[in-house]
Amino acid sequence: MPKMFISIDGVVIKEVQLTKDRSTLGRRPYNDIVIDNLAVSGEHAVLQMTGSKVFLEDLNSTNGTYVNGKAVKKQLLQSGDTIEIGKYQIKFVNDGALEKPEKTMGSSAKAAADAPLTPAGAQAAVKVMSGPSVGRQVPLLKVVTTIGKPGVAVAAITRRSTGYVVALVEGAIKPTLNGNPIGTEAVNLSHGDLIELAGTQMQFVLQ
């Protein structure tokens, strides 16, 4: 199934699998793919899937839609293409290879992506340490897991070939990692690290 990896400042914040013949992308919450940013029009673009082909069409958006740096009205997407909407980059992958979005890391990225995380075979989770959900443990099963409260503060924990990183996605109140503020630059996570976000304290654990 074709997939879209949405990133900002080099940090993947969302992974979307295209399962419908027609998927809309825009700022409004009723879209199939929602990017809540003022640079994105309410109904910005549409993705139409015909067999194994996926076409991207701009819906007369205010700021335009770009593929590999070129403004497009309607474009047949190829696996590996990068769609640019505002400050967001969307990597289109049509062969199920999860290592594709990390190609920019260098020629060794595929080998690294195929290697187990350190420590070998470790499974990660976030354990809630305060608030009404204290004691709850959330396994990090996806490539990208978002935590926090939309409109207040949202962070993304991303699984990379070398381990896990955390970065701020949105919100005026910055989360902290072991007491240090986190921005939109990805920060490496280690077992036992404490994250505080939107008034809730969580611990990153490797099992």
C-alpha positions as CSV (number, residue, x, y, z in Angstrom):
1,M,0.0,0.0,0.0
2,P,1.3,3.5,-0.8
3,K,2.4,5.5,2.3
4,M,3.0,9.1,3.1
5,F,5.6,10.2,5.7
6,I,4.9,13.7,6.8
7,S,7.9,15.6,8.3
8,I,8.9,19.1,9.4
9,D,12.5,20.2,9.9
10,G,13.6,16.7,9.1
11,V,11.5,15.1,11.8
12,V,8.8,12.6,10.7
13,I,5.6,13.5,12.6
14,K,3.0,11.4,11.0
15,E,2.8,8.2,8.8
16,V,-0.3,7.8,6.6
17,Q,-1.3,4.8,4.6
18,L,-3.4,5.4,1.5
19,T,-6.3,2.9,1.5
20,K,-9.0,4.9,-0.4
21,D,-9.4,5.6,-4.1
22,R,-9.6,9.3,-3.2
23,S,-8.0,10.9,-0.1
24,T,-8.1,14.7,0.6
25,L,-5.3,16.6,2.3
26,G,-5.8,19.9,4.1
27,R,-6.1,21.9,7.3
28,R,-9.8,21.2,8.0
29,P,-10.5,18.3,10.3
30,Y,-12.8,16.5,7.9
31,N,-9.9,15.8,5.4
32,D,-8.5,12.3,5.2
33,I,-5.0,13.7,5.9
34,V,-5.0,16.7,8.2
35,I,-2.1,19.1,8.5
36,D,-3.2,21.8,11.0
37,N,-1.0,24.7,9.9
38,L,-2.0,28.1,8.4
39,A,0.2,27.6,5.4
40,V,-2.0,24.7,4.4
41,S,-5.4,25.5,2.8
42,G,-8.6,24.1,4.2
43,E,-8.9,21.8,1.2
44,H,-5.3,21.8,-0.2
45,A,-4.9,18.8,-2.4
46,V,-6.4,15.4,-3.3
47,L,-4.7,12.0,-3.9
48,Q,-6.4,9.7,-6.4
49,M,-5.4,6.1,-6.5
50,T,-6.0,4.1,-9.7
51,G,-4.6,0.6,-9.4
52,S,-1.0,1.0,-8.5
53,K,-0.8,4.6,-9.7
54,V,-1.3,7.6,-7.4
55,F,-2.1,11.1,-8.8
56,L,-1.7,14.3,-6.7
57,E,-3.9,17.2,-7.6
58,D,-3.7,20.7,-6.1
59,L,-7.2,22.1,-5.3
60,N,-6.3,25.8,-6.1
61,S,-4.6,26.1,-2.8
62,T,-3.3,29.5,-1.6
63,N,0.4,28.5,-1.3
64,G,0.5,25.8,-3.9
65,T,1.7,22.2,-4.0
66,Y,5.2,21.2,-4.9
67,V,6.7,17.9,-6.0
68,N,10.5,17.7,-5.8
69,G,10.7,21.5,-5.7
70,K,8.5,22.1,-8.7
71,A,5.0,23.6,-8.5
72,V,2.3,21.2,-9.8
73,K,-1.3,21.2,-10.7
74,K,-1.7,17.5,-11.2
75,Q,1.1,15.0,-11.0
76,L,1.6,11.2,-11.2
77,L,3.7,10.4,-8.1
78,Q,6.7,8.1,-8.2
79,S,8.0,6.2,-5.1
80,G,10.5,8.5,-3.4
81,D,8.9,11.8,-4.6
82,T,8.9,14.6,-2.0
83,I,5.7,16.7,-1.8
84,E,6.2,20.1,-0.2
85,I,3.3,22.1,1.3
86,G,4.3,25.1,3.3
87,K,7.1,24.0,5.7
88,Y,6.0,20.4,5.5
89,Q,7.7,17.7,3.4
90,I,5.8,14.5,2.6
91,K,7.8,11.5,1.3
92,F,5.7,9.3,-1.0
93,V,6.6,5.6,-0.8
94,N,4.8,3.1,-3.0
95,D,6.8,-0.1,-2.3
96,G,6.4,-0.5,1.5
97,A,10.1,0.1,2.1
98,L,10.2,1.9,5.5
99,E,13.9,2.8,5.0
100,K,13.1,5.1,2.0
101,P,12.4,8.3,4.1
102,E,15.8,7.9,5.7
103,K,17.9,7.8,2.5
104,T,19.1,11.3,3.2
105,M,21.0,9.9,6.1
106,G,23.6,8.4,3.8
107,S,24.4,5.3,1.8
108,S,24.5,3.2,5.0
109,A,20.9,4.1,5.9
110,K,19.4,0.9,4.4
111,A,21.9,-1.3,6.2
112,A,21.2,0.6,9.4
113,A,17.5,0.3,8.9
114,D,17.7,-3.4,8.5
115,A,19.7,-3.7,11.7
116,P,18.0,-4.2,15.1
117,L,17.6,-1.2,17.4
118,T,20.2,-0.9,20.3
119,P,20.0,-2.7,22.5
120,A,19.3,-5.7,20.2
121,G,15.6,-6.6,20.1
122,A,14.5,-3.9,22.5
123,Q,10.9,-2.8,22.5
124,A,10.1,0.8,23.6
125,A,7.2,2.2,25.5
126,V,6.2,5.3,27.4
127,K,5.0,5.0,31.0
128,V,2.7,7.7,32.4
129,M,4.2,8.8,35.8
130,S,1.6,11.5,36.8
131,G,-2.0,12.5,36.3
132,P,-5.2,10.4,36.0
133,S,-3.5,7.8,33.8
134,V,-0.6,7.2,36.1
135,G,0.9,3.7,35.7
136,R,-0.4,3.3,32.1
137,Q,2.2,2.1,29.7
138,V,1.9,2.9,25.9
139,P,3.9,0.6,23.6
140,L,5.7,2.5,20.8
141,L,4.6,0.2,18.0
142,K,4.5,2.7,15.1
143,V,7.3,4.5,13.3
144,V,5.8,7.8,14.7
145,T,3.8,8.1,18.0
146,T,2.4,11.5,18.9
147,I,1.8,12.3,22.6
148,G,0.3,15.3,24.4
149,K,-2.8,17.5,24.0
150,P,-3.6,19.1,20.6
151,G,-3.8,22.9,20.9
152,V,-1.7,22.8,24.1
153,A,1.5,20.8,23.3
154,V,2.1,17.8,21.0
155,A,5.4,15.9,20.7
156,A,6.4,13.1,18.4
157,I,8.5,10.1,19.3
158,T,10.0,8.7,16.1
159,R,11.7,5.3,15.7
160,R,14.9,5.5,13.6
161,S,17.4,2.9,12.6
162,T,19.7,4.1,15.4
163,G,17.1,4.3,18.2
164,Y,14.3,6.7,19.3
165,V,14.1,10.5,19.1
166,V,11.6,13.0,20.4
167,A,10.7,16.5,19.1
168,L,8.1,19.2,19.5
169,V,5.3,19.2,16.9
170,E,3.1,22.0,18.0
171,G,2.3,24.1,21.1
172,A,3.5,27.3,22.8
173,I,4.6,25.4,25.9
174,K,7.7,23.4,25.2
175,P,8.0,19.9,26.7
176,T,11.0,19.0,28.7
177,L,13.4,16.0,28.6
178,N,15.1,15.4,32.0
179,G,14.3,19.0,32.8
180,N,15.7,20.5,29.6
181,P,13.3,22.1,27.1
182,I,12.7,20.3,23.8
183,G,12.3,22.2,20.5
184,T,11.5,21.0,17.0
185,E,15.0,19.6,16.7
186,A,15.0,15.8,17.3
187,V,16.6,14.7,20.6
188,N,17.8,11.1,21.2
189,L,16.0,9.1,23.9
190,S,17.6,6.7,26.4
191,H,16.1,4.2,28.7
192,G,14.7,5.9,31.8
193,D,14.5,9.4,30.3
194,L,11.7,11.6,31.8
195,I,9.5,13.6,29.5
196,E,7.1,16.3,30.8
197,L,4.4,17.4,28.4
198,A,1.2,19.4,28.9
199,G,1.5,18.9,32.7
200,T,2.0,15.1,32.4
201,Q,5.2,13.3,33.3
202,M,6.2,10.2,31.3
203,Q,9.1,7.9,31.3
204,F,10.7,6.4,28.2
205,V,11.5,2.7,28.8
206,L,13.2,0.0,26.7
207,Q,12.0,-3.5,27.5
